[in-house]
Amino acid sequence: MQSKLFRALGAILLSALGVCQATTLHSEHAIVVSDDTGQILLSKGADAVVPIASLTKLMTAMVVLDSKPDMNEAISIQASDVDVLKHSKSHVPVGTTLKRREIFELALMSSDNRAAASLARTYPGSTAAFLQAVQVKIKALGLHNTTIKEPTGLSPENTSSAADLAKMAMAAAQYPQIVNTTTDRSEVIRMNGHAFTVRNTNRLVGLRGWNVQLSKTGFTNEAGHCLIMRIQQAGTHATLVLLNAGANTIRLRDAVQIREYVGQQHAMPVHTRKTT
């Protein structure tokens, strides 16, 4: 199964190299920022406010970690954690008890919505206190175009812009636990007496030729396919945000083009560019 996946990804990588170098991105909104200089390398509708799906979970993770929780504390998934908005699937049955660290991995790596909901529910003072802390964090980071009303990203009312999300990614990159979790290809968790492999929803993580230093994917019908990544390419570090790609393959092709573009910038200075 994995070999087929890698072959498919390889075909996408090769086909992307034959198209125009990162000047025609197909995601509706995008931004690429140099982590070394703060310069915007590419921008496409980067200030438009749109749904962000599970990219929300990076904010959830930061706010949870800010509370200095016991990551070994046991958390049980409750019926209130079940998604009744989109009826999304989960690998974690109600009643499952795991360490907060494992719940954290499920929320970020496999983007499990019950896991994210339980992290907010067990925040000191309950979900209401969690959401208050989210608002404080949004203000502290200067995310002027960001609204987050729940911890999973299932609600289309969770909105932001590519520009704001680049700031959020840079903040999230300061948390080693977020970096380590989102850049692992997989992790094995024992759940209800069985070994369960948690896989990263971003298949570029761990792929040959990719140095991914932060990652989060997202998808809902309203948000389309979304991606946040920090990458290193040819000595250059960059943060990229892709919003509302029409398909996962489009999101991957855009990421590949950006990687090649970023690598080219190592040898020459650039000015802010807009892509069509």
C-alpha positions, -999 to +999 in steps of 0.1 A: +000+000+000+028+024+010+048+016-021+018+024-043+014+057-024+051+066-029+049+058-066+018+080-069+036+108-051+066+103-072+045+108-104+031+140-089+066+153-081+079+146-116+049+161-134+051+192-112+087+198-123+075+201-159+052+230-152+059+267-147+081+272-116+058+283-088+043+312-107+009+297-113-004+281-081-038+265-083-048+268-047-072+297-045-052+315-018-015+311-010+015+328+006+052+318+009+074+336+034+111+334+039+118+324+075+153+337+071+144+373+061+106+376+067+102+385+030+071+374+012+083+353-017+049+346-033+014+358-026-020+350-041-051+363-024-033+361+009-055+386+027-089+370+018-107+356+049-119+320+043-126+288+062-094+270+074-107+235+084-082+215+105-054+241+102-073+253+133-057+224+153-023+243+153-040+270+174-056+243+196-022+227+202-006+260+211-033+270+235-033+236+252+005+236+256+004+271+270-016+258+299+014+236+309-008+204+311+003+170+324+009+152+291+008+118+308-026+124+324-053+100+312-081+114+291-112+094+282-131+102+249-167+111+258-199+113+237-196+151+238-164+148+218-182+132+188-186+154+157-223+161+152-217+188+126-200+169+098-203+134+112-167+129+105-151+095+111-127+088+140-103+060+149-110+066+186-141+050+200-161+067+228-148+054+261-112+051+249-087+062+275-053+075+264-026+098+277-029+134+268+003+131+249-013+104+227-045+124+223-023+153+212-006+131+186-039+119+172-052+155+169-022+168+151-008+138+131-041+122+120-062+153+125-087+134+147-116+156+156-126+137+187-090+140+200-090+178+194-124+182+211-112+163+241-081+185+244-103+215+246-128+199+269-101+190+294-085+224+293-084+240+328-118+255+333-135+236+304-140+243+267-153+278+275-121+287+292-102+271+262-120+293+237-113+324+259-076+315+258-078+311+220-091+347+217-063+359+239-037+340+217-052+354+185-048+389+198-013+383+211-002+370+177-017+399+159-040+377+138-064+405+128-083+384+102-087+352+122-118+339+140-119+305+158-150+294+175-143+257+181-111+235+184-114+211+154-119+233+123-151+215+114-171+247+116-169+270+085-170+299+110-133+291+118-118+315+093-085+332+086-063+344+058-031+329+043-011+359+057-025+353+092-019+316+090+018+321+081+021+341+113+003+313+132+027+287+117+058+307+128+044+309+163+036+271+163+072+264+152+084+277+186+068+247+203+091+217+201+062+193+208+042+206+179+072+205+156+081+169+166+046+157+163+037+172+130+070+161+114+067+124+123+055+102+095+038+078+119+035+067+156+022+036+172-003+040+200-018+012+220-056+017+220-080-006+238-055-034+239-044-031+202-015-014+185-028+014+163-006+033+138-012+070+136-001+083+102+006+119+092-021+133+070+006+151+050+022+124+028+051+147+020+064+143+055+093+118+055+093+117+017+127+116+001+139+151-009+116+169+016+129+185+048+096+194+065+099+213+098+062+219+106+031+205+089-007+206+091-033+197+066-070+205+065-101+197+045-138+205+046-161+211+018-162+248+026-124+252+030-112+228+003-078+212+007-055+233+028-019+230+039+006+247+062+043+237+060+077+250+070+103+236+048+141+238+042+153+236+006+188+243-006+197+261+026+166+283+025+139+281+051+103+291+042+067+289+055+040+281+029+002+283+033-022+269+007-059+274+010-088+260-010-071+237-034-096+218-054-080+184-047-052+168-027-032+163-059-035+201-066-023+209-031+007+185-036+016+200-070+015+235-056+037+224-027+062+208-051+064+240-072+069+261-041+097+238-029+115+241-063+110+279-063+123+283-027+154+263-037+161+287-065+160+317-042+191+305-024+212+319-052+195+352-060+177+380-041+140+384-049+113+410-044+077+403-034+059+384-062+023+379-068+012+347-085-019+342-106 
